[in-house]
Amino acid sequence: MSFRFTWLNGLWLICPLLAWNLLLGPHMTDPRITSDANSPRGLLLAENITRIVVFVSPLLLPLQMKYIWNKTGLVIYILGTLLYFASWLPLLAAPHSSWSNSPAGLLAPRLIPLLPFLGLALIGENWPYGLISAAFVMLHTWHGVQNLVIPTT
């Protein structure tokens, strides 16, 4: 349950999520997904601070596969990552579909990252990482909920 640097660390597992966001994020143009206008500055600040911690601290999270919860964590990570990628596809490929315009469709990419993050916490045997990841996902989702109804005034 400690943070320490090793070359075999959690950053390798964060890279696919980060790359997906960096490559496809600019293609998300719906203001219900991208807008910050409806969120208070404190929420945005807290979300960004926790985002930085969640994406940088895996550099200090050694990957371990000694125990069953490590292997369970890997399964949760893989399934969660695949679900996360899949949650973006309707928003990119069919932005006018009923799913892409539903609260569930719009919030899925904000909620599902909890699975790969918790998988990483299990692999690294680090519950503080799981807690900060849950806090980030909560803040990220709260930000998204505020965008579901964008005022037209």
N, C-alpha and C positions, 0 to 999 in steps of 0.2 A: 504494500500500500504506500509506496514511496515513489517520488519522482526522481529519476536519475537518467543521465544520458547514456545511450548505447546506440550503435548503428542499426540494430534490429529494433526499431521503435515504432510507435503508433503513427508517426507521420506518413509512413508508407500506406497505411490504410485510410488516411485522411485525403491523400492525393487524388484518388478517383472522384471523391465528392467535390473537392475543390476545383478540379479540372472541369467537371460537369458544369458547375456553377459559372466558372469563368468563360467557358466556351458557349454555353447556351443561354446564360442569363441575359445577355444583351438582346436576345430574340424575344424575351418576354416584354411586351409593350403595354399590356392591359394595365391601366392605372389602379385597378383593384388589386394588382399584384405588386406594382412598382412604387406606388405613391407613398410619400412620407407626410403628406399634407394634413392628414387626419390624426396624426399621432403626436402626443406631447413630446417635447424635447427630452424630458427625463426618461421616457420609455425608450426612445431611440438611442440615447446614450447608454442606458443599461443593456439594451440589446447588442449594441456594438462592442461594448466591453466584454460581455460574456461570449460573443462571437469570436473575438480575438483569443480569449483564453481557450475556448473549445478547439480552435483550429491550430493554435501554437503549442499548447501544452502536450499534445501527443508526441512531440519531439523528445520529451522527457519521460515517456511512458513505454517501458520495455515490453516487447511482445514476448509472451510466455505461453507454452502449451503443455505444462506439466500436469494439470488437473482437469477434471471433467468440466468445470465451469469455464475453463479457457476454451475448450473445444465447443462447448455450448455457445460461448460468446462469439466464436468464429462463425458458427451457423447463423446466429442472430445478425451478426454484421453482414454476412453475404446476402441473406434474404432481405434484410432492411435496405441494403444498398440497391439491390435489384428493384425493390418496391419503390424506392425513392426515384430512381431513374424512370421507372414506369409512370410515376405520378406526374412527371413533367410532360410526357408524350402527348396526352390529349390536349393540354394547354398550348402546345406548340403546333401540333398537326391539325387539330380541330377546335380552334379557339371559340367558335360560335356554337358548339354543341351544347346540349343541355347539361352534360357533366361539367364541361369547362366553365359554365356559368352558374353552377350550383355552389353553395358554400363548401360542401365536401370537396368538390373538385378544385376550388380555389385555395383551400387550406391544406389539402393533402401534402403538397411539397413543403409545407411549414411544419407539419406534425410528424411525418414519417422519418425525418432524420434522427428522431429519438432512438429508433431501432439500431442503426449502425453505431451511433454514439454509445449506447448502452452495451452493445456487443463489444466495442473497443474497451469499455470500462471493465467488462468481465475478462477479456483476454489479458489486459494489463493488470488485473487484480487491483483496481484503483477506484474505490467507491466515491472519493471526492470528484473525480472526473465525471462519473455518472450523475452526481448531483448538479454540478455546474452545467452539464449538458442538458439536463432536465430544465434547469432555470433558463438557459438560452432558448430552448424550444418553446417554453411557456411564453417568454417575452416576444419571440419571433411570431408566434401564433397570435398573441394579443395584438401585435402590430397589424397582422393580416386581418383580424376580425374588424378592426377599425376601418379598414379599406373596403369591406364588403358593400357598404352603402356609401358611395361618394356623393356628397351634395352637388346638386346641379346649379346652385346659385352663383 
